[in-house]
Amino acid sequence: MAVLGAKDSYCYVCGPDNKFGLRVPFEQDGAEGSCARYVARPEHGGWNGVLHGGVTFSLMDEALGWALFFQQKPAVTAKIRTRFTKPVPIGAALLIRAWVIRERSRIVEAKAEVRSDDGEMLFAEAEATMFRIPAAPAIQNHSEEEAIA
């Protein structure tokens, strides 16, 4: 049974134990943000030579969650508006960032973006409304079968 508000090592985007996932480690970025680096891999492509837009979206969604988790405020995405500005080429080194804009009780407004690793080129950006959820202890011990299910 899943426990909402717990971090899981089998997360599709950040889980180090998910052999089918992206395995992107996130770090705290300032007091209210998160960041990660990722290189667009061929197995995550959509159109020939281009990273699938769903992967780009997932990277931003995950960064949003981590921005709050690092503040001990776990949250889920309630609403998100995404704008893709350029296709991400396979092989591109990316910088993914998210940060909190405003908090109102259990509702948090935040932004995320995917840029080239040097920060110069913007590939995608998102504005999100996050809904805070109760914190829970991390879940460890998954079996291989649970990860595939």
N, C-alpha and C positions, 0 to 999 in steps of 0.2 A: 504494500500500500504506500502511495506517495505521501510525503509530508510537505505541505506547502510551506515555503519560507526557509527550506533547507537547501544548502548547496550539495550537489551530487557530482561525483567523479565521472558519471556517464553522460553528462550534458552533451548534446550534439555539437555545440560551438566550443565550449571551454573544457570539457571533460577529458582529462589525461588518460582515462581508462577506456574511452570509447574508440575502438579501433576503426569505426566507420565515420567518426566525427572529424571536425576541423582541428581540435586540440590547440586552441588559441589561448595562451595564458594572459590574463588581464592584470594590470597593476593599478594602484591608486594614482591619480593624477591631480595633485593639489588637494584641497580640503573637500571638494564636492564633485570630483570627476574620476574617470577611469580611462585607461588607454591600453592598446595592444598593438602588436605588429603581426602581420600575416603576409605570406607570399601566395598570390593567386595560383592554385594548382590545376593542372589539366583535368583531373578527375572531378573538379568542381565547376567545370565549364558549362555554358549554355550554348550559345551560338559558337561556331568554330573560332577558337582563339580568344573568347571573351568569357569572363567569370559570370556565372549564372546570377541574375538579379536577386534571386531568393537568398543566395549566400551573402551577397552584399547587404541585403536587408537584415539577415540574421546576425551578422557581425555588429550592426548598429543596435539592434534590439538587445543583444547580449551586453554591449557596452553600457546601455542605459541601465540595465539591471545591476551591473557591477558598480556603477557610479553610486547607487543607493546602498548596495550591500556593504561597500567599504565604509559607509557611515553608520553601519548597524541599523539600517532601515530597509529591509528587504521589501521588494515591490514587484508587481507584475504590470505589464503594459495594458492599459485600458484603451488607449486610442493612439494611433501614430499616423503621421502624414509624412510621406517620403518623396523626395525629389532626386531623381537620377540625372546627373549633369553630363556624364561621359561614360562610355563603356569601359570596364576595367579589363585591361589585357591580361591574358594568362601570363604568369611570370612577373607581374608587377608587384613590387614590394609596397605594402600598404600600412598606413597609420590609421587606427580606428580610435576615435575619442568620443566621450559623452560627458555631459556636465549638467548639474541642476541649475535651473533658472529661478524657480520660485516654489515654495511649499505652502500649502493650505491644508492644515489638519492631515488627513490621510491621502490627499491628492498632491502630486508633485508634477510640475512642468519641467521638462528637460529637453536637451538637444543632443544630437549625435551627428557624426560625420565620418566619412571615409575619404582619406586623402592619400596622395603619393607619400612614400616614406619620408621624403624631405619636407612635406607639408605644403608644397607649392600648388599641386593640382588637386582640385576638389572633384571627386567622382560621384558622391552621393551625400545627402544630408537628410536629417529627420527631426521633426518636432513631435514630442510625445507627451501624453498625459499618463502618468504612472499612478498606480493605486497601491499604497502601502499595505503590507500583510504582516501578521505576527511572525516574529522570528522563531526558528526551530533549530534544534541541533543538527549538525551535518549527518547525513546518512552515509555509511561506509559500505561494507561488505555486500556487494552485488555479485550475483553469479553471472557467468558468461551468458546463460540462457536469458536472464532478465535484461541484459544489455541489448540483446537481439530482438526481444519482444516489442 
